[in-house]
Structure formats: structure tokens, C-alpha cells
Amino acid sequence: MGHHITSDREIVAQDAWGEDVPDWIMTLIGECDGSSQNKVATRLGISAAAVSQVIRKSYLGSYDNVAMRVREIYISGDIECPAIGVISSEICLHWRDEIRKGTSAGPQRILMTRFCRKCPRNMPGSNKAAQTPAPEIDFKPVFKTRRLPRA
């Protein structure tokens, strides 16, 4: 039979997403109901308001990014990291984030940078800004000067 709705968040999600609420949304709801929305948001690296908006399907950001983060942190299991062996997918995601941000330093970061850049889990072009080419604008720059023209 059908899924029993057990929380207010599930009701909100079903109203927003319809009958086929994605599995990652149900996981997100379960994690929020099991601890707190703030704790889940912190672990995902997004705001608690964003978590609420995702559940309500009113989020203006990338659902793909949130879905990937939910899957990596709460659904996926251990993975084989070419640099350090078997690790959780959450640790893998942490290192990918660190490499993109450039926030950590030291020998571990150098090692992880070298391996993460080549790893198939570190999808090329995952930065949306890099994927979107700048629009081509046909313009002629005009430079003004305060100098008087030479006679």
C-alpha cells in the first residue's frame, strides 16, 4: 500500500511535490524529524531556511546541489578514496568542498588536492558559475579623459 505520513514536514512536502516525493526529500525530512532542522542544515552546509524551502519546493537555489549533498551525507555509504582509502561519502564531500574553497592548508590538503582533482567523484564543472559561459555582448568601450586634445 501507500506510505504512511508521519510528520508535518511530510504533509508539507506531499502538498508541494505531489504523490511522488523524491527519496532524498523523504530522507531530508526523516533527518530533520530525527534531530533538528538546524542540525541537518549545518551538516548539509546550507541554512535552516533553505532546508524548509527545499521541503516546500520554494527554494530558489539548485535542487540538484541540495539533492547531491543529502545523498552524499545521509544516503551513500563508504567509498574508496584513491588518496586515503575507505572513507564515508560525507568525508569525501567535505574534502571536495575544502578543495573548491581553498580554505585548508598543509600536507593533507596538498595530497587531497592532487587526488581530488583527478577523482571521478569530483565531477568536472560542478561549479555552476564555471558551466555558464559569459554572454557575448557587442559593445565598444568609451574612455573619457580630462586631458585637452593636443593642438
N, C-alpha and C positions, 0 to 999 in steps of 0.2 A: 504494500500500500504506500501511501504518501508519507512524507516527512512530517513528524510532529513538531509544531512550532513551540519552542520552549522559552523564548525571551522576547522582550520588547524590541530589541535590535533586529531579531529575525522577522518580526512583523513589519518593521520599517523597511528592511531590505526586500522583503517579498512584495510590498507595495511599490517600491521603486524599481526593482529589477524584474518583476513578474514571477511566473512559476519557476523558471529555470535560473535561480540564483547561482552564480558561479561558485565552484568549490572553494576557491580562495577567499571569497567573501564570507562563506559559511565558516571557514577556518578563522578568519579575522574576527567574526562575531563570537565564535567559541572562545578565542583567546581573551577578548575583551570581557566576556561574561565570567571567565575563569579567574581573571586577576583584576585589571582595571584598564580603561581606555588610555589613560595617561601612560601607564607602564608599557602597554603594547605600542603606543605611538613612539615613545622613547626608543624602544628596541628596534622599531622599523626605521627610525631616523626621520620621522615626519611629525607634524603637530597632531595633537588630540582632535583639533577641529577638522583637520584633513581626514583623519580616520572616520569621523562622523559623516563627513561629506561623501566619502567613498561608499560607506554603507548606504547612504541615502541617494546615491547616484547623482550627486550635485557637485562633485569635485571638478574643478576647472583644470587640474593638472593632468599628468599622464597616468591613466589607469594601468597601462602596461608596466610602468615602473613600479607602481604600488603592488601589482599582482606578482611581479618578479620578486620583490622584497618579501612579501608574505610567503611565497613558495620557498624561497631560499632559507628563510628563518624558521618557519613553522612546519613546512611540509617535507622538504627534502631531508635526506639523511646525510650520512657521511660520504665524502668524496675522496678521491685520490689526488692529492696536490703534488705536482711534479717537484716542488721545492722542499716541502716538509713532510710528505707522506699523507696518511689518512687524517682528515680533519672534517669538522662539521661544515655543511654548506654555509652556515652563518659566519663562521670564521673566514671562509673563502670570500664571502661578500664583504666582510669587514676589510680584508686586505685590498680588494678591488677598489673600495671606497677610499681607502688611505692612499693608494697609488694615484687615483684620479685627483684627489685633493692635494697631494704632495705635502701632507701635514706631519708625517712621521719621519724620523731620521735614524741613522745608524746602520749597522751591518745587516740587521734583519730586513730593513726596508730596501736596502740595495739588492739583497738576494730576492726578495719578493717582487721588486720592480722588474728585475731581469726575467723571472719566470712568469709573472702575471701577464706581462705584455705578450707573451707567446702562447699563453694558455687558451684553449678553445672556449673555456667558460667565460673568459673575459672578452665578450663579444665586441668585435670592432664596430665603431660607430654607435656605441650605446649612449654616447652623449648626443642628445637631440640637437644641440647647437651646431655640432660638427656635421651632422647629417644634412641640415638645411642649408643649401647654398644661399649666399647673399644675393638679393635680387639685382639684376642688371639695370642700372639707371643710366640713362643717357643725359649727361649734363656737362656743361662747360664751366669749370671753376672760374670765378671772377675774383681777382685780387685787387683790392684798393690800396692805394698808397697815399701818404700825406706829402710826398715829395712833389715838388713842382716839376712839370715836364721841362726837359732841357731845351734851351733855345738854339 
